[in-house]
Amino acid sequence: MISVAVVDAETPGNVGTIARSMKNFGLSELLLVDPPELDPDGEAYGFAGQAREDVLPNAREVSFDHLAESYYTVACTATTNEDASSHVRYPAKTPAELADSLAGVEADVCVVFGRERVGLTNDELARLDEVCSIPANADYPVLNLGQAATIVLYELRDLTVERDQHPADLHERADERAVEGLHEEFGSFLTAIGHPEEKRPKARRMFRRLLGRAHPTGRETRTMRGLFRRARQRVERIEDGEN
């Protein structure tokens, strides 16, 4: 189970935004350390979307000690201000790397976000198990708290979103028989348009490399094959003297 904690948030709106992101990506347990007042008629609930119905009302206020003692904790911070010679928890993982890392953790996990202006203190970072930082432009690496949470939780979606809500076959490559049929139709098309015979093998190799990178779906393969077939037939009719 993955929980989310927000430490000493200054604005209710950011708490609501984080709750909404949690709802988007399949998380439900929100923990708040020294939170602002969350008025049901205020901006926290206004920003929470459908999370106003369950995530936000069920948020629990806890201490930082509780987070450190009860969970495998991940501190999310904009910049670590450290290197390998001076560190609290160096190096920091990116959100994508964090997803891979947490896939093997059996303990309850809590992803911890700090304050809007100053983040988590070095003392707080030292008490948590690992650090996650979002790579950003060095000239302005600080993200809004709600934005940062959305990015991190999005990267964790494979650990938190049920497969029936996030089907794996949204881009399922066509089977090889269908792909080979498209290659053959492309070859017939080259012949029909009178592409120089000595150049046809190179054109077919290029087309094969293109499809190899594209991983076309069954529908895409059928559509492209149909287009090449109709173009070939149109050329053949013209050559036979038909309009």
C-alpha positions as CSV (number, residue, x, y, z in Angstrom):
1,M,0.0,0.0,0.0
2,I,1.2,3.5,-0.8
3,S,0.1,6.5,1.2
4,V,0.8,10.2,0.7
5,A,1.8,12.7,3.4
6,V,1.9,16.4,3.3
7,V,4.0,18.2,5.9
8,D,3.0,21.6,7.1
9,A,1.2,22.7,3.9
10,E,0.6,26.5,3.9
11,T,-2.4,26.6,1.5
12,P,-5.5,24.4,1.6
13,G,-5.7,24.5,-2.2
14,N,-2.5,22.5,-2.5
15,V,-3.8,19.8,-0.2
16,G,-6.9,19.6,-2.3
17,T,-4.9,19.4,-5.5
18,I,-2.8,16.5,-4.0
19,A,-6.0,14.7,-3.0
20,R,-7.3,15.0,-6.5
21,S,-4.0,13.6,-8.0
22,M,-4.2,10.7,-5.5
23,K,-7.8,10.0,-6.8
24,N,-6.5,10.1,-10.4
25,F,-3.8,7.6,-9.8
26,G,-5.5,5.1,-7.4
27,L,-4.3,6.2,-4.0
28,S,-6.6,6.8,-1.0
29,E,-4.7,7.3,2.3
30,L,-3.8,11.0,2.8
31,L,-1.8,11.8,5.9
32,L,-1.4,15.4,7.1
33,V,1.3,16.8,9.4
34,D,0.4,20.2,10.9
35,P,-2.1,21.0,8.2
36,P,-4.0,24.2,7.5
37,E,-7.7,24.3,8.3
38,L,-9.6,22.4,5.6
39,D,-13.0,24.0,5.4
40,P,-15.5,21.8,3.5
41,D,-16.7,25.0,1.8
42,G,-13.1,26.3,1.1
43,E,-10.5,25.9,-1.6
44,A,-9.2,22.5,-0.5
45,Y,-12.5,20.8,-1.2
46,G,-13.0,23.1,-4.3
47,F,-9.7,21.9,-5.8
48,A,-10.1,18.2,-4.8
49,G,-12.6,17.3,-7.6
50,Q,-14.1,13.9,-6.8
51,A,-11.5,13.3,-4.1
52,R,-13.7,15.6,-2.0
53,E,-16.0,12.6,-1.5
54,D,-13.5,10.2,0.0
55,V,-9.8,11.0,0.0
56,L,-10.0,14.4,1.6
57,P,-12.7,13.7,4.2
58,N,-10.8,10.6,5.3
59,A,-7.4,12.3,5.6
60,R,-5.7,11.7,9.0
61,E,-3.7,14.2,10.9
62,V,-0.5,12.5,12.2
63,S,2.9,13.5,13.5
64,F,6.2,13.4,11.6
65,D,7.4,10.8,14.1
66,H,4.5,8.6,13.1
67,L,5.5,8.8,9.4
68,A,9.2,7.9,10.2
69,E,8.3,5.1,12.5
70,S,5.4,3.5,10.7
71,Y,6.2,3.5,7.0
72,Y,9.0,3.0,4.5
73,T,9.3,6.7,3.6
74,V,10.2,8.5,0.4
75,A,10.9,12.2,0.8
76,C,10.0,14.3,-2.3
77,T,12.1,17.5,-2.7
78,A,12.8,19.9,-5.5
79,T,16.6,20.0,-5.0
80,T,18.9,18.2,-2.6
81,N,21.7,20.8,-2.5
82,E,24.1,18.0,-2.0
83,D,26.6,15.8,-3.8
84,A,28.4,12.6,-3.0
85,S,30.8,14.3,-0.6
86,S,28.1,16.0,1.4
87,H,24.8,14.3,1.7
88,V,21.8,13.4,3.7
89,R,20.4,10.8,1.3
90,Y,22.4,10.9,-1.9
91,P,21.7,10.4,-4.7
92,A,18.1,11.2,-5.2
93,K,15.9,9.0,-7.4
94,T,13.8,10.4,-10.2
95,P,10.1,9.6,-10.1
96,A,10.5,7.0,-12.8
97,E,13.3,5.4,-10.9
98,L,11.3,5.5,-7.7
99,A,8.5,3.4,-9.3
100,D,11.0,0.7,-10.2
101,S,12.6,0.8,-6.7
102,L,9.2,0.6,-4.8
103,A,8.0,-2.4,-6.9
104,G,10.1,-4.7,-4.7
105,V,9.2,-3.1,-1.3
106,E,6.8,-5.2,0.8
107,A,6.3,-2.7,3.6
108,D,3.7,0.1,3.7
109,V,5.1,3.0,1.8
110,C,4.5,6.7,2.4
111,V,5.5,9.4,-0.1
112,V,6.2,12.6,1.8
113,F,5.9,16.1,0.4
114,G,7.1,19.1,2.3
115,R,6.3,22.8,2.5
116,E,5.5,25.0,-0.5
117,R,8.4,27.4,0.1
118,V,11.2,25.5,1.8
119,G,10.3,21.8,1.4
120,L,11.5,19.3,4.0
121,T,14.4,20.3,6.3
122,N,17.7,18.4,6.3
123,D,16.8,17.0,9.7
124,E,13.5,15.7,8.3
125,L,15.2,14.3,5.2
126,A,17.7,12.4,7.4
127,R,14.9,10.5,9.1
128,L,13.3,9.3,5.9
129,D,14.4,6.2,3.9
130,E,15.1,7.7,0.5
131,V,14.8,10.8,-1.5
132,C,13.0,11.5,-4.8
133,S,13.7,14.7,-6.8
134,I,12.1,15.8,-10.1
135,P,14.7,16.8,-12.8
136,A,13.9,20.3,-13.9
137,N,15.6,23.4,-15.5
138,A,18.5,24.4,-13.3
139,D,17.5,28.0,-13.7
140,Y,14.1,27.4,-12.0
141,P,13.9,23.9,-10.6
142,V,11.2,24.5,-7.9
143,L,7.8,23.2,-8.8
144,N,4.5,24.0,-7.2
145,L,3.6,21.5,-4.5
146,G,0.5,20.2,-6.3
147,Q,2.4,19.9,-9.6
148,A,5.2,18.0,-8.0
149,A,2.8,15.5,-6.4
150,T,1.0,15.0,-9.7
151,I,4.2,14.1,-11.5
152,V,5.4,11.7,-8.8
153,L,2.0,10.0,-8.4
154,Y,1.7,9.6,-12.2
155,E,5.0,7.8,-12.3
156,L,3.8,5.4,-9.6
157,R,0.5,4.6,-11.4
158,D,1.6,1.1,-12.4
159,L,1.8,0.3,-8.7
160,T,-1.5,1.9,-7.8
161,V,-3.9,1.7,-10.7
162,E,-5.8,-1.5,-11.4
163,R,-5.0,-3.1,-14.7
164,D,-8.7,-3.1,-15.8
165,Q,-8.6,0.7,-15.4
166,H,-5.3,1.0,-17.3
167,P,-5.5,-1.7,-20.0
168,A,-2.2,-3.0,-21.3
169,D,-3.5,-3.4,-24.8
170,L,-4.1,0.3,-25.6
171,H,-1.2,-0.2,-28.1
172,E,-1.0,-3.9,-28.9
173,R,1.3,-4.6,-31.8
174,A,-0.2,-6.4,-34.7
175,D,0.7,-10.1,-35.1
176,E,3.6,-10.8,-37.4
177,R,1.4,-12.4,-40.1
178,A,-0.5,-9.1,-40.5
179,V,2.7,-7.1,-40.5
180,E,4.2,-9.3,-43.2
181,G,1.0,-8.9,-45.3
182,L,1.5,-5.2,-45.1
183,H,5.1,-5.6,-46.3
184,E,4.0,-7.7,-49.3
185,E,1.3,-5.2,-50.2
186,F,3.9,-2.4,-50.1
187,G,6.1,-4.5,-52.4
188,S,3.2,-4.8,-54.9
189,F,2.6,-1.1,-54.6
190,L,6.2,-0.3,-55.6
191,T,5.9,-2.6,-58.6
192,A,2.6,-0.9,-59.6
193,I,4.0,2.6,-59.5
194,G,7.0,1.7,-61.5
195,H,9.6,2.3,-58.8
196,P,13.0,1.4,-60.3
197,E,13.5,-2.3,-59.8
198,E,17.0,-1.9,-58.5
199,K,15.8,0.5,-55.8
200,R,12.9,-1.7,-54.6
201,P,14.9,-3.8,-52.1
202,K,16.3,-0.6,-50.4
203,A,12.8,0.9,-50.3
204,R,11.5,-2.3,-48.7
205,R,14.3,-2.4,-46.1
206,M,13.6,1.2,-45.2
207,F,9.9,0.5,-44.9
208,R,10.6,-2.6,-42.7
209,R,12.8,-0.5,-40.4
210,L,10.1,2.1,-40.2
211,L,7.4,-0.4,-39.2
212,G,9.9,-2.0,-36.7
213,R,10.2,1.3,-34.9
214,A,6.5,2.1,-35.1
215,H,5.1,-1.2,-33.7
216,P,1.8,-0.8,-35.6
217,T,-1.5,-2.1,-34.1
218,G,-3.7,-4.5,-36.0
219,R,-6.1,-1.7,-37.0
220,E,-3.2,0.5,-38.2
221,T,-1.8,-2.4,-40.2
222,R,-5.1,-3.2,-41.9
223,T,-5.7,0.4,-42.7
224,M,-2.3,0.9,-44.3
225,R,-2.5,-2.3,-46.2
226,G,-5.9,-1.3,-47.6
227,L,-4.6,2.1,-48.6
228,F,-1.6,0.6,-50.5
229,R,-4.0,-2.0,-52.1
230,R,-6.4,0.7,-53.3
231,A,-3.6,2.9,-54.6
232,R,-2.1,-0.1,-56.5
233,Q,-5.4,-1.0,-58.0
234,R,-6.0,2.6,-59.1
235,V,-2.6,2.7,-60.8
236,E,-3.3,-0.7,-62.5
237,R,-6.7,0.6,-63.8
238,I,-5.2,3.7,-65.2
239,E,-2.5,1.6,-67.0
240,D,-5.3,-0.6,-68.4
241,G,-6.9,2.5,-69.9
242,E,-9.8,2.9,-67.3
243,N,-10.8,6.2,-65.7
